[in-house]
Amino acid sequence: MVAIKLQHVSKSYQGPVIEDLNLTIPTQQITALVGPSGSGKSTLLNLIAGLTTPDSGQIWFDEQPIFAADQSLNCPPAKRQLAMVFQDFALWPHMTVHQNIAFAIETHLSKAECRKRVEWALAQVSLADYGQRYPRELSGGQQQRVALARALATQPDLILFDEALSALDPQLRLQLQQDISALVKAHHLTAIFVTHDRQEALRIADNIVLLHAGQVVQSDTAANLYQHPRNQFAARFMGPLNQIDDHTAVRPEHVHLVEQGADGPCYPGQILTSTFMGDHYDTLVQMADYQWHLKTALPYAPATITMTVDSSAILTY
């Protein structure tokens, strides 16, 4: 368990990637880093891991500085008590599952202790009987569980996930999201989860840090970031948005077609299309200068209609 604090951290390559960033990541929670491509998510993760050196600023783990540019302090990755889980699993193909996990810990444990730790780690990810298999004999989801077991075997304070689930199919991703969340909480770990999938971030994270152009746009709980975005960029990035005017908008789930009298603000519109989405229809409506999306149970033909909005759900920025 570890809380992370970054103060005035910057990193440039041919131009700034992280710029004068200040951020606190709470202990024993999952924090997701989200943002468009090039926003600095993976760079920030690598700065925390010690794989990339900041140009300036300070990084603290709890009350212990692990990087300080002005003091020429830079704690190596191996001494930061962290583990990483990558998108490509990073498993040795010529080693068994047991050997892959043991590789991370065998230099500082006896053989008996190492074997016990590996067996414990495999049990945590429901792969207790898979120790003698090779990575090629496993599914993608099982390989990622092995990578997670390897991380757990080191008994870290912090686990970093870099797009760890993006190569998996949606159903498997959902299951592993639930498993990761349960394991992090059960072992009282701090986790940082980089993802380009906002739904994944909302599902797995206690807190979300939204980045843009190397700076923090908003850092908040998942619910607050979705329901109370700080500006239009945050509102649009975190989910579909129906614009009312330049400074107000509403999410599609809070817009309904008016059957008879309705409470709350009403808006006239023209139905354009209804597209089947599986559990609902995405009904597209022209509302003044804007196109709105509604979630409807049935398809609608083009027609003039009236919509009502839950006034408490209107976003203002």
VMD Tcl script that draws the C-alpha trace (Angstrom):
set ca {
  {0.00 0.00 0.00}
  {1.40 3.34 -1.03}
  {0.15 6.83 -1.82}
  {1.91 8.61 -4.68}
  {2.50 12.32 -5.03}
  {3.95 14.07 -8.06}
  {5.00 17.72 -7.82}
  {5.88 19.89 -10.83}
  {6.89 16.86 -12.89}
  {7.83 17.48 -16.53}
  {9.14 15.31 -19.35}
  {10.00 16.32 -22.89}
  {11.32 14.48 -25.89}
  {11.20 16.59 -29.03}
  {8.45 18.53 -27.28}
  {6.70 18.46 -23.90}
  {4.90 15.20 -23.08}
  {4.27 15.81 -19.36}
  {4.23 19.46 -18.37}
  {4.47 20.78 -14.78}
  {2.17 18.03 -13.56}
  {0.90 17.90 -9.97}
  {-1.05 14.84 -8.89}
  {-1.84 12.73 -5.83}
  {-2.80 9.08 -6.26}
  {-4.55 7.62 -3.17}
  {-3.42 4.49 -1.42}
  {-5.23 1.12 -1.59}
  {-7.37 2.14 -4.55}
  {-7.38 1.69 -8.32}
  {-6.62 4.89 -10.22}
  {-7.15 4.88 -13.98}
  {-5.16 7.16 -16.28}
  {-7.24 8.05 -19.33}
  {-6.98 10.51 -22.19}
  {-6.64 10.68 -25.95}
  {-3.62 9.22 -27.76}
  {-0.52 11.27 -27.00}
  {-1.93 12.71 -23.78}
  {0.95 11.28 -21.71}
  {-0.70 8.28 -19.99}
  {2.04 5.69 -20.60}
  {4.80 8.25 -20.10}
  {3.37 9.15 -16.71}
  {3.19 5.47 -15.77}
  {6.82 4.97 -16.79}
  {7.90 8.01 -14.76}
  {6.26 6.50 -11.67}
  {7.82 3.11 -12.41}
  {11.29 4.61 -12.85}
  {11.58 3.35 -16.45}
  {11.72 6.95 -17.67}
  {13.48 9.80 -15.85}
  {11.62 13.12 -15.44}
  {13.33 16.31 -16.55}
  {12.19 18.11 -13.42}
  {10.01 17.82 -10.35}
  {9.61 15.38 -7.49}
  {7.89 12.01 -7.00}
  {7.03 10.69 -3.54}
  {5.88 7.26 -2.38}
  {4.14 8.00 0.92}
  {6.58 10.30 2.75}
  {9.62 8.92 0.94}
  {11.01 10.81 -2.09}
  {11.93 8.41 -4.91}
  {12.80 11.11 -7.43}
  {13.95 14.69 -6.94}
  {15.61 16.49 -9.84}
  {17.03 19.23 -7.64}
  {18.72 16.63 -5.39}
  {19.84 14.28 -8.18}
  {17.80 11.57 -6.47}
  {16.41 8.75 -8.63}
  {15.48 5.47 -6.93}
  {15.93 2.57 -9.39}
  {12.79 0.62 -10.44}
  {13.85 -2.52 -8.56}
  {13.76 -0.61 -5.27}
  {10.34 1.01 -5.73}
  {8.37 -2.01 -4.44}
  {6.21 -2.18 -7.53}
  {5.25 -4.62 -10.26}
  {4.02 -4.08 -13.82}
  {1.52 -5.94 -15.99}
  {1.78 -5.32 -19.73}
  {-0.51 -5.72 -22.74}
  {1.70 -8.37 -24.37}
  {1.93 -10.54 -21.19}
  {5.80 -10.58 -21.36}
  {6.04 -14.31 -20.61}
  {9.11 -16.38 -21.51}
  {7.85 -18.91 -24.11}
  {10.48 -21.56 -23.20}
  {9.56 -21.50 -19.49}
  {6.62 -23.14 -17.77}
  {4.05 -21.03 -15.94}
  {5.74 -21.90 -12.65}
  {9.16 -20.93 -13.99}
  {7.86 -17.64 -15.40}
  {6.53 -16.61 -12.00}
  {9.54 -17.92 -10.09}
  {11.88 -15.95 -12.35}
  {10.77 -12.72 -10.66}
  {11.49 -13.89 -7.10}
  {13.94 -16.81 -7.11}
  {17.06 -14.71 -6.51}
  {15.97 -13.69 -3.01}
  {13.99 -16.71 -1.78}
  {14.95 -20.28 -0.99}
  {13.68 -22.96 -3.38}
  {11.03 -24.07 -0.90}
  {9.88 -20.50 -0.24}
  {9.86 -19.74 -3.95}
  {7.75 -22.80 -4.75}
  {5.30 -21.93 -2.01}
  {5.03 -18.31 -3.19}
  {4.43 -19.37 -6.80}
  {1.72 -21.82 -5.75}
  {0.10 -19.10 -3.65}
  {0.18 -16.60 -6.55}
  {-1.35 -19.09 -8.99}
  {-4.12 -19.84 -6.52}
  {-4.92 -16.11 -6.32}
  {-5.70 -16.03 -10.06}
  {-7.48 -19.42 -10.20}
  {-4.65 -21.20 -12.04}
  {-3.47 -23.53 -9.29}
  {-3.24 -26.53 -11.66}
  {-1.49 -24.74 -14.53}
  {2.05 -24.47 -13.17}
  {3.62 -27.00 -15.56}
  {2.03 -25.68 -18.72}
  {3.80 -23.43 -21.22}
  {2.43 -20.04 -22.33}
  {1.61 -21.44 -25.81}
  {-0.76 -23.90 -24.13}
  {-2.81 -21.13 -22.53}
  {-5.50 -18.79 -23.81}
  {-4.86 -15.05 -23.88}
  {-6.85 -14.58 -20.71}
  {-4.94 -17.32 -18.92}
  {-1.62 -15.80 -20.03}
  {-2.69 -12.45 -18.58}
  {-3.62 -14.19 -15.32}
  {-0.10 -15.64 -15.22}
  {1.30 -12.14 -15.70}
  {-0.89 -10.94 -12.84}
  {0.23 -13.87 -10.66}
  {3.86 -12.97 -11.38}
  {3.17 -9.42 -10.22}
  {1.46 -10.62 -7.04}
  {4.31 -13.05 -6.28}
  {6.71 -10.15 -5.73}
  {4.35 -8.87 -2.99}
  {4.48 -5.27 -4.23}
  {2.95 -2.18 -2.66}
  {1.99 -0.89 -6.09}
  {0.91 -2.58 -9.34}
  {1.02 -0.72 -12.65}
  {-1.16 -1.90 -15.55}
  {-0.20 -0.56 -18.99}
  {-3.12 -1.26 -21.38}
  {-3.03 -4.71 -19.79}
  {-6.41 -5.93 -21.08}
  {-6.64 -4.23 -24.47}
  {-5.63 -7.34 -26.47}
  {-8.44 -9.47 -25.00}
  {-11.99 -9.97 -26.23}
  {-14.74 -7.93 -24.49}
  {-16.23 -10.74 -22.39}
  {-12.82 -11.81 -21.11}
  {-11.86 -8.21 -20.39}
  {-14.95 -7.78 -18.26}
  {-14.12 -10.88 -16.21}
  {-10.50 -9.83 -15.68}
  {-11.57 -6.32 -14.73}
  {-13.65 -7.83 -11.95}
  {-10.82 -10.17 -10.92}
  {-8.22 -7.38 -10.82}
  {-10.51 -5.14 -8.78}
  {-11.16 -7.94 -6.27}
  {-7.46 -8.84 -5.95}
  {-6.31 -5.24 -5.47}
  {-8.85 -4.73 -2.70}
  {-8.23 -8.12 -1.07}
  {-4.48 -7.47 -0.82}
  {-4.81 -3.75 0.08}
  {-2.73 -2.70 -2.91}
  {-2.45 0.57 -4.78}
  {-2.95 0.16 -8.52}
  {-2.59 2.48 -11.52}
  {-4.40 1.37 -14.64}
  {-3.66 2.95 -18.03}
  {-6.45 2.45 -20.54}
  {-7.83 4.12 -23.66}
  {-11.26 2.61 -22.94}
  {-13.38 5.01 -20.88}
  {-15.94 2.31 -20.07}
  {-13.17 0.13 -18.69}
  {-11.96 3.05 -16.57}
  {-15.46 3.72 -15.22}
  {-15.92 0.03 -14.45}
  {-12.63 -0.75 -12.73}
  {-11.41 2.50 -11.16}
  {-12.12 4.14 -7.83}
  {-10.51 7.31 -9.18}
  {-9.87 8.54 -12.70}
  {-7.19 10.98 -13.86}
  {-8.06 12.55 -17.22}
  {-5.00 13.78 -19.11}
  {-4.72 16.03 -22.14}
  {-1.51 17.35 -23.68}
  {0.52 16.21 -20.68}
  {-1.60 17.97 -18.07}
  {-4.32 16.89 -15.66}
  {-7.73 18.04 -16.86}
  {-9.57 16.53 -13.91}
  {-8.78 14.03 -11.17}
  {-11.81 12.70 -9.37}
  {-13.88 9.67 -8.47}
  {-15.28 7.82 -11.47}
  {-18.83 8.93 -10.62}
  {-17.90 12.60 -10.18}
  {-15.90 12.76 -13.38}
  {-18.83 11.32 -15.35}
  {-21.60 13.25 -13.60}
  {-19.77 16.51 -12.80}
  {-17.11 17.13 -15.47}
  {-15.05 20.27 -15.08}
  {-15.27 21.37 -18.72}
  {-16.59 20.34 -22.12}
  {-13.50 18.28 -22.96}
  {-13.96 16.17 -19.81}
  {-17.70 15.87 -20.42}
  {-17.27 14.67 -24.00}
  {-14.38 12.33 -23.28}
  {-16.18 10.49 -20.50}
  {-19.33 9.68 -22.46}
  {-21.93 10.62 -25.08}
  {-23.23 14.14 -24.71}
  {-26.31 15.98 -25.96}
  {-25.50 19.67 -26.22}
  {-28.23 22.10 -25.10}
  {-26.18 25.24 -25.70}
  {-22.52 26.26 -25.53}
  {-22.31 25.71 -21.78}
  {-24.92 23.08 -20.89}
  {-25.53 19.49 -21.96}
  {-27.16 16.25 -20.83}
  {-26.27 12.56 -21.14}
  {-28.51 10.44 -23.44}
  {-29.79 8.32 -20.53}
  {-31.42 11.42 -19.01}
  {-33.45 12.35 -22.12}
  {-36.90 10.83 -22.73}
  {-39.64 11.16 -25.30}
  {-42.72 12.95 -24.00}
  {-45.88 10.85 -24.14}
  {-48.19 13.27 -22.33}
  {-47.51 15.97 -19.77}
  {-43.97 15.93 -18.40}
  {-41.99 17.46 -15.59}
  {-38.76 19.27 -16.35}
  {-37.48 21.17 -19.39}
  {-38.90 20.11 -22.78}
  {-37.28 20.38 -26.21}
  {-38.80 19.86 -29.68}
  {-36.93 17.72 -32.19}
  {-37.06 15.73 -35.41}
  {-36.28 12.00 -35.31}
  {-33.73 11.11 -38.00}
  {-32.85 7.43 -37.44}
  {-33.05 4.58 -34.93}
  {-30.15 2.11 -34.81}
  {-30.34 -1.23 -32.98}
  {-27.55 -1.48 -30.35}
  {-28.47 -4.77 -28.68}
  {-30.00 -3.70 -25.36}
  {-31.50 -0.48 -26.79}
  {-32.00 1.61 -29.91}
  {-29.81 4.66 -30.49}
  {-32.37 7.16 -31.71}
  {-30.85 10.20 -33.40}
  {-32.82 13.44 -33.09}
  {-32.19 16.87 -34.61}
  {-32.67 19.39 -31.80}
  {-32.16 22.95 -33.10}
  {-28.49 23.16 -34.17}
  {-27.50 19.96 -32.38}
  {-28.01 16.24 -32.95}
  {-29.08 14.35 -29.85}
  {-28.83 10.64 -29.08}
  {-31.60 8.95 -27.09}
  {-31.66 5.44 -25.67}
  {-35.07 4.03 -26.58}
  {-36.61 0.59 -26.12}
  {-38.22 0.64 -29.58}
  {-37.21 1.99 -33.00}
  {-38.82 5.23 -34.20}
  {-39.62 6.38 -37.71}
  {-38.83 10.00 -38.71}
  {-41.30 12.28 -36.96}
  {-41.55 15.51 -35.01}
  {-41.38 14.82 -31.28}
  {-40.89 16.47 -27.90}
  {-38.21 15.43 -25.41}
  {-37.99 15.98 -21.70}
  {-34.80 16.21 -19.66}
  {-34.11 15.44 -16.02}
  {-33.15 18.95 -14.86}
  {-30.97 17.58 -12.04}
  {-28.80 15.78 -14.62}
  {-28.01 18.83 -16.76}
  {-24.24 19.41 -16.95}
  {-22.99 22.99 -16.77}
  {-19.42 24.06 -17.57}
}
mol new
graphics top color blue
foreach p $ca { graphics top sphere $p radius 0.5 }
foreach p [lrange $ca 0 end-1] q [lrange $ca 1 end] { graphics top cylinder $p $q radius 0.2 }
display resetview
